[in-house]
Amino acid sequence: MSDPEKSGNKPAPAETEVSPEAAAAIGKARRSAGVAMGIMLLGFMAIGVAVVYRLMRDAPPPTIAASVSVPQGSEVLSSLTVDGTIQVTYRAGGAVMLAVFDSKTGELRQSTEIAAR
């Protein structure tokens, strides 16, 4: 394509200038379009939030084992669930133990003795 300034095909100044009434109408149209786009974006955001809320609300709760087993006669000091595990701290005899169970099956994964130094 050729440059209109180099080829001498410059538009007349009267053709490029816009009357004040036309400039006001163009400005009003731009503002109106901006407001309409803003409202539309807010609507899309509201729909997105509603969809995410519904998906999270309707998600089934994670499965947790009905029971876990610690040695008979031991005293349970604490228990909690962390990252798919059930962690039980208990006292068996004179030792304090930490047992880590799988939260879905209740199967013992690891057992560690906690010693004071």
Phi, psi and omega per residue, in radians:
M1 nan 2.653 -3.120
S2 -1.763 2.697 3.117
D3 -1.422 2.189 -3.100
P4 -1.128 -0.463 3.138
E5 -1.254 -0.578 -3.137
K6 -1.361 -0.536 -3.092
S7 -1.518 -0.095 3.115
G8 1.468 0.204 3.136
N9 -1.682 0.894 -3.140
K10 -1.319 2.387 3.052
P11 -1.248 2.624 3.141
A12 -1.176 2.562 -3.126
P13 -1.013 -0.559 -3.133
A14 -1.168 -0.486 -3.128
E15 -1.335 -0.505 -3.079
T16 -1.574 -0.408 -3.130
E17 -1.410 2.528 -3.107
V18 -1.956 2.451 3.134
S19 -1.190 2.748 -3.141
P20 -1.042 -0.619 3.119
E21 -1.149 -0.739 3.121
A22 -1.161 -0.694 3.114
A23 -1.104 -0.705 3.099
A24 -1.126 -0.727 3.125
A25 -1.144 -0.701 3.119
I26 -1.148 -0.738 3.112
G27 -1.088 -0.741 3.120
K28 -1.109 -0.724 3.128
A29 -1.122 -0.699 3.125
R30 -1.129 -0.780 3.119
R31 -1.088 -0.763 3.141
S32 -1.084 -0.757 3.117
A33 -1.146 -0.664 3.108
G34 -1.118 -0.759 3.113
V35 -1.130 -0.740 3.132
A36 -1.097 -0.726 3.112
M37 -1.165 -0.667 3.107
G38 -1.102 -0.774 3.112
I39 -1.122 -0.688 3.127
M40 -1.129 -0.729 3.116
L41 -1.127 -0.711 3.072
L42 -1.072 -0.687 3.093
G43 -1.100 -0.770 3.105
F44 -1.108 -0.682 3.115
M45 -1.139 -0.713 3.122
A46 -1.104 -0.715 3.109
I47 -1.129 -0.747 3.109
G48 -1.066 -0.767 3.120
V49 -1.108 -0.733 3.141
A50 -1.109 -0.725 -3.139
V51 -1.141 -0.803 3.135
V52 -1.104 -0.721 3.120
Y53 -1.052 -0.805 -3.120
R54 -1.136 -0.679 3.122
L55 -1.140 -0.714 -3.119
M56 -1.278 -0.649 -3.113
R57 -1.200 -0.665 -3.061
D58 -1.517 -0.029 3.135
A59 -1.203 2.387 -3.135
P60 -1.196 2.567 3.122
P61 -1.190 2.672 3.131
P62 -1.154 2.580 -3.141
T63 -1.378 2.434 3.125
I64 -2.259 2.433 -3.123
A65 -1.028 2.516 -3.124
A66 -1.223 -0.593 -3.131
S67 -2.717 2.744 3.011
V68 -2.268 2.760 -3.055
S69 -1.988 2.282 2.984
V70 -2.052 2.803 -3.106
P71 -0.998 2.528 -3.116
Q72 -1.123 2.405 3.124
G73 1.537 -0.009 3.132
S74 -1.501 2.715 -3.136
E75 -1.854 2.105 3.139
V76 -1.357 2.157 -3.138
L77 -1.605 -0.710 3.116
S78 -2.814 2.797 3.047
S79 -2.640 2.570 3.103
L80 -2.758 2.837 3.091
T81 -1.934 2.274 -3.123
V82 -2.508 2.194 2.999
D83 0.843 0.841 3.079
G84 1.398 0.246 3.104
T85 -2.229 2.757 2.978
I86 -1.968 2.125 -3.092
Q87 -1.933 2.118 -3.085
V88 -2.077 2.204 3.035
T89 -1.814 2.217 -3.104
Y90 -2.494 2.819 3.112
R91 -1.931 2.126 3.101
A92 -2.124 1.925 -3.065
G93 1.207 -2.131 3.118
G94 -1.798 0.005 -3.075
A95 -1.797 2.528 3.029
V96 -1.781 2.220 -3.042
M97 -2.109 2.628 3.009
L98 -2.054 2.107 3.115
A99 -1.978 2.305 3.139
V100 -1.953 2.090 -3.113
F101 -1.957 2.639 3.006
D102 -1.242 2.270 -3.045
S103 -1.269 -0.376 -3.126
K104 -1.484 -0.751 -3.048
T105 -1.780 -0.383 -3.076
G106 1.415 0.162 -3.114
E107 -1.380 2.423 3.139
L108 -1.211 2.173 3.096
R109 -1.659 -0.779 -3.031
Q110 -2.693 2.584 3.075
S111 -2.354 2.327 -3.079
T112 -2.367 2.415 3.064
E113 -1.533 2.375 3.128
I114 -1.823 2.112 -3.098
A115 -2.069 2.459 3.070
A116 -1.550 2.466 -3.134
R117 -2.016 nan nan
